[in-house]
């Protein structure tokens, strides 16, 4: 899948391009300001020495969870994802990564304990096919979903499991790469919202309606039959790398987005 190009809307409507490709090296000490949302793009391939350094900063509970995973690649991936999360949050809070303590919602979504910035920083992560994205902001729920798109599937059949009739009709009008792009746009946007509210896989995605396509920014039209609730949320779409699509859902509007790409071996 190649990254699509978009032109500015000349009608006076929202002119924000739906695709963000401005990934830059991060500052040495990131600072969240003015309602910003920071997104970190990380390649999860790490040498054994880096993996061991992550293992040392994880809690006993996290290391136990990793060891319960059957496949070695899944154990390594968990260690890397959680290790990077701790390093990133430690940068923002000026705290030692190993000293951070997480609590968990009823559905298993992690959040920082009160003594470690709980209620201040909101964060979420997603990984797919060797890449991870981390979204971090202040005071507002945030969710991020990343998908690797180079795979064949019956897009319409799968979409029927999580889409409303209007969305299915829009997909039927497409084919080839355009169909794949629209499918993954719907998927990532809905999953990002589900993760932001902490429901994850238990969220009824067919009760979320997304307007996407036509070169315009995706937005929520309806959530659980409530258009006003949908209007409280913002969506931003991302292309971190060719063949991947991602979406960020955050409560509120006019949230500046900064996107950074890092090498965990050299930075963390």
Helices and strands as residue ranges (DSSP letters): E 19-20, E 23-24, E 37-43, H 48-57, H 60-67, H 72-93, G 97-99, E 102-104, E 110-112, G 114-116, E 121-128, E 131-138, E 142-148, H 155-159, H 165-172, H 176-196, G 200-202, G 205-207, E 208-213, E 216-223, H 227-231, E 233-238, E 244-251, E 257-263, H 264-267
